[in-house]
Amino acid sequence: MTSYLTRDAILEIADIQYEDVEVPEWGGTVRVRGLSGQERDAFEESILDQRGKKTTVRMANLRARLASLSVVDDKGQRLFGDADIRALGRKSAAALQRVFNAAQRLSGISDQDVEELAKNSDDGQNGDSISD
């Protein structure tokens, strides 16, 4: 007989995963955590730009946006706030890519998911502003 999880069992489980990522460009290791469902939805919303009936995917600082949500201290608290995204985006692309890859994997965000967001935007175009 199959034993099904209860509501309380699901809500009480600590299911967010962490990974330590070596970032030689920064001279050490950072802790990266996966996003919650709510955080992932907010991340995806933050990269969509809607102007009237036109929706585009803002690729500018995409890696820095996800890194800012995912790099945490030893207590699981974010090291970077939303105000740090621009500064973080000016860091090494290789370093950000390492962090991005881990955060993407831990959060269940595939390259196909990002492509799907772009395809589902009204005109399929990517925003190219780097001013964020």
C-alpha positions as CSV (number, residue, x, y, z in Angstrom):
1,M,0.0,0.0,0.0
2,T,1.3,3.5,-0.9
3,S,1.8,5.9,1.9
4,Y,1.0,9.5,0.8
5,L,2.6,12.6,2.3
6,T,0.5,14.8,4.4
7,R,0.1,18.5,4.1
8,D,2.1,19.1,7.3
9,A,4.8,16.7,6.2
10,I,5.3,18.6,3.0
11,L,5.2,22.1,4.6
12,E,7.6,21.1,7.3
13,I,10.3,19.6,5.1
14,A,13.4,21.7,4.4
15,D,13.7,21.1,0.7
16,I,15.9,24.1,-0.5
17,Q,19.3,22.7,-1.6
18,Y,22.6,24.4,-1.2
19,E,26.0,24.0,-2.9
20,D,29.4,25.5,-2.3
21,V,30.9,26.8,-5.5
22,E,34.6,27.6,-5.9
23,V,35.0,31.0,-7.6
24,P,38.8,31.4,-8.3
25,E,38.2,34.9,-9.8
26,W,36.9,36.0,-6.4
27,G,39.6,34.1,-4.4
28,G,37.3,31.6,-2.6
29,T,34.1,29.8,-2.2
30,V,30.5,31.0,-2.1
31,R,27.4,29.2,-0.9
32,V,24.6,29.1,-3.5
33,R,21.1,28.1,-2.7
34,G,18.2,27.1,-4.9
35,L,15.2,29.4,-5.1
36,S,11.8,28.7,-3.5
37,G,8.9,28.6,-5.9
38,Q,7.9,32.1,-4.9
39,E,11.4,33.4,-5.5
40,R,11.6,31.7,-8.9
41,D,8.3,33.3,-10.0
42,A,9.6,36.7,-8.8
43,F,12.9,36.2,-10.7
44,E,11.1,35.2,-13.9
45,E,8.8,38.2,-13.5
46,S,11.8,40.5,-13.0
47,I,13.2,39.6,-16.4
48,L,10.0,40.2,-18.3
49,D,9.4,43.8,-19.5
50,Q,5.9,44.6,-20.5
51,R,5.1,47.8,-22.3
52,G,1.5,48.0,-23.4
53,K,0.8,44.8,-25.3
54,K,4.5,44.1,-26.0
55,T,6.5,41.8,-23.7
56,T,10.2,41.2,-24.0
57,V,12.7,39.2,-22.0
58,R,15.3,41.4,-20.4
59,M,18.6,39.5,-20.6
60,A,20.6,42.4,-19.2
61,N,22.2,41.4,-15.9
62,L,20.3,38.0,-16.0
63,R,23.3,36.2,-14.3
64,A,23.7,39.0,-11.7
65,R,20.0,38.9,-10.9
66,L,20.0,35.2,-10.2
67,A,23.3,35.4,-8.3
68,S,21.9,38.1,-6.1
69,L,19.0,35.9,-5.1
70,S,21.1,32.8,-4.6
71,V,24.4,33.7,-3.0
72,V,24.0,33.3,0.8
73,D,26.0,33.3,4.0
74,D,26.4,30.4,6.3
75,K,23.0,31.1,7.9
76,G,21.3,31.1,4.5
77,Q,20.8,34.9,4.3
78,R,21.3,36.7,1.0
79,L,24.7,38.4,0.6
80,F,23.4,40.7,-2.1
81,G,20.2,42.8,-2.2
82,D,18.4,44.0,-5.3
83,A,20.4,47.3,-5.1
84,D,23.6,45.3,-5.7
85,I,22.6,43.8,-9.1
86,R,24.3,46.5,-11.2
87,A,27.6,46.2,-9.2
88,L,27.4,42.4,-9.3
89,G,26.9,42.5,-13.0
90,R,30.2,44.3,-13.4
91,K,32.1,41.3,-11.9
92,S,33.8,38.6,-13.9
93,A,31.5,37.0,-16.4
94,A,33.2,33.6,-15.8
95,A,32.6,34.0,-12.0
96,L,29.0,34.9,-12.5
97,Q,28.5,32.0,-14.9
98,R,29.8,29.5,-12.3
99,V,27.3,30.9,-9.7
100,F,24.5,31.2,-12.3
101,N,25.0,27.5,-13.3
102,A,24.7,26.3,-9.8
103,A,21.7,28.5,-8.9
104,Q,20.0,27.5,-12.2
105,R,20.5,23.8,-11.4
106,L,19.5,24.0,-7.8
107,S,16.4,26.0,-8.7
108,G,15.3,23.7,-11.5
109,I,15.7,26.5,-14.2
110,S,16.8,25.0,-17.5
111,D,18.1,26.9,-20.5
112,Q,14.9,25.7,-22.2
113,D,12.9,27.5,-19.5
114,V,14.6,30.8,-20.3
115,E,14.2,30.2,-24.0
116,E,10.5,29.4,-23.4
117,L,10.0,32.8,-21.6
118,A,11.6,34.5,-24.6
119,K,9.4,32.5,-27.1
120,N,6.3,33.3,-25.1
121,S,7.0,37.0,-25.1
122,D,4.8,38.7,-27.6
123,D,7.5,39.4,-30.2
124,G,10.1,36.9,-29.1
125,Q,12.7,39.6,-28.9
126,N,15.2,39.9,-26.1
127,G,15.7,43.3,-24.4
128,D,19.3,44.4,-24.9
129,S,19.7,47.2,-22.5
130,I,22.6,46.9,-20.1
131,S,21.5,49.8,-18.0
132,D,19.9,47.6,-15.3
